Amino acid sequence: MTGFITQYGENFLLDLVCRRVVSPEHLYLALLTQDATKYSSGYTISEPTVAEYRRIKLGNAPGNWVNSGGQMFNADDIEVPFNFLEQWPIIVGWALCDNAEGGNMLWGGGMLPWKPSPEATASLPKGGLIIRTATYSSGLGR
């Protein structure tokens, strides 16, 4: 589940370094029914409309994420808390947001299309959610 950093995510990282803003206590994993883009937000992404759906709350604390070679991944399995008893749409992607509803999208990505069904059980194994930044260059002007 590797993905891309959004425009908001890039600006947020710069703010963390240069403006001393505080990182959110929780992040929220959204399942997507349509692809997102670098310019998507937590308000513009397409999520399932079934009654049991909600974004999956992830703790954003030391020990929950592992840093390895310029990327971060989940340190433990992430349980998907749905029983899929309703008719679900096909899931084609994911988004990592800063709010349970709306808010900003920090990272996102596509995945192999998945049609949840009542027989399905879902979890995301350790290391299954990977977030990274692109390789950026910096400069020193005169």
C-alpha positions in Angstrom: 0.0 0.0 0.0 2.7 2.5 -0.9 1.4 5.9 -2.0 2.1 9.5 -2.5 2.3 12.6 -0.4 -0.3 15.3 -1.0 0.3 19.0 -1.5 -1.1 19.6 2.0 1.2 16.8 3.3 4.3 18.5 1.8 3.4 21.8 3.4 2.6 20.2 6.7 6.0 18.6 6.8 7.7 22.0 6.2 5.5 23.5 8.9 6.6 20.7 11.4 10.3 21.6 10.7 10.2 25.3 10.3 7.1 26.6 12.2 7.0 24.2 15.1 3.4 23.1 14.6 2.3 20.1 16.5 1.7 16.7 14.9 -1.9 15.4 15.3 -2.4 12.8 18.1 -4.2 10.5 15.7 -4.3 9.9 12.0 -7.2 8.3 10.2 -7.1 5.8 7.4 -9.8 6.2 4.8 -10.8 3.6 2.3 -11.5 5.0 -1.2 -14.0 4.1 -3.9 -12.3 6.4 -6.4 -8.6 7.4 -6.9 -7.4 10.4 -5.0 -4.8 12.9 -6.3 -1.9 14.9 -4.8 -4.4 17.8 -4.5 -7.3 15.8 -2.8 -8.4 16.7 0.7 -10.3 14.9 3.4 -13.4 16.6 2.0 -13.0 15.7 -1.6 -12.1 12.0 -1.4 -14.8 9.4 -2.3 -15.4 7.0 0.6 -17.9 4.2 1.1 -21.4 5.4 2.0 -22.5 2.2 3.9 -23.7 2.8 7.4 -20.9 0.9 9.3 -18.1 2.7 7.5 -15.9 5.2 9.3 -12.2 6.1 9.0 -9.9 3.8 11.0 -8.3 5.7 13.9 -4.5 5.2 14.2 -2.4 6.4 17.1 0.3 8.8 16.0 2.9 8.2 18.8 6.4 6.8 19.2 6.2 3.0 18.8 3.3 3.0 16.4 5.4 3.7 13.4 8.8 2.4 12.2 11.2 4.6 10.3 13.3 2.7 7.7 15.3 4.2 4.9 13.2 7.4 4.3 9.9 5.8 4.8 7.6 5.0 7.7 5.3 2.0 8.2 2.9 0.7 10.7 4.7 -1.1 13.6 1.7 -3.4 14.4 -1.2 -5.0 12.6 -4.1 -2.6 11.9 -7.5 -4.3 12.4 -10.2 -3.2 10.0 -13.3 -2.9 12.3 -16.1 -3.7 9.9 -18.2 -6.9 9.5 -19.1 -6.1 5.8 -22.7 -7.2 6.3 -24.0 -4.5 4.0 -23.4 -4.3 0.3 -20.0 -2.5 0.0 -18.6 -0.8 -3.1 -15.3 -1.8 -4.6 -12.3 -0.2 -2.7 -9.6 1.1 -5.0 -7.4 3.2 -2.7 -6.6 4.7 0.7 -5.9 8.1 2.3 -4.3 9.0 5.5 -6.1 12.0 7.0 -5.8 14.3 10.0 -9.4 14.1 11.0 -12.2 11.5 11.5 -14.3 13.4 9.0 -13.3 15.9 6.4 -10.0 17.5 7.3 -6.8 17.2 5.3 -5.4 14.3 3.4 -1.7 13.9 4.1 -0.9 10.8 2.0 -2.8 8.5 -0.3 -2.5 5.7 -2.8 -4.1 3.1 -4.9 -4.5 -0.6 -4.3 -5.7 -3.7 -6.1 -9.5 -3.3 -6.3 -11.2 -5.1 -3.4 -14.9 -5.9 -3.0 -15.6 -6.5 0.7 -18.2 -9.2 1.5 -19.6 -10.8 4.7 -17.1 -13.6 4.4 -14.2 -11.2 4.4 -12.0 -10.4 7.4 -9.6 -7.7 6.9 -6.5 -6.5 8.6 -3.4 -4.6 7.5 -0.3 -6.5 8.5 2.7 -4.8 10.2 4.5 -2.9 7.4 1.5 -2.9 5.2 0.9 0.8 5.3 4.0 2.7 3.9 4.3 6.4 3.8 7.3 8.2 2.3 8.3 11.6 0.9 9.7 12.0 -2.5 13.4 12.8 -3.0 13.6 16.6 -2.6 16.6 18.8 -3.2 17.3 21.9 -1.3 19.5 24.9 -2.1 21.3 27.8 -0.6 20.8 31.0 -2.5 23.2 33.9 -2.4 
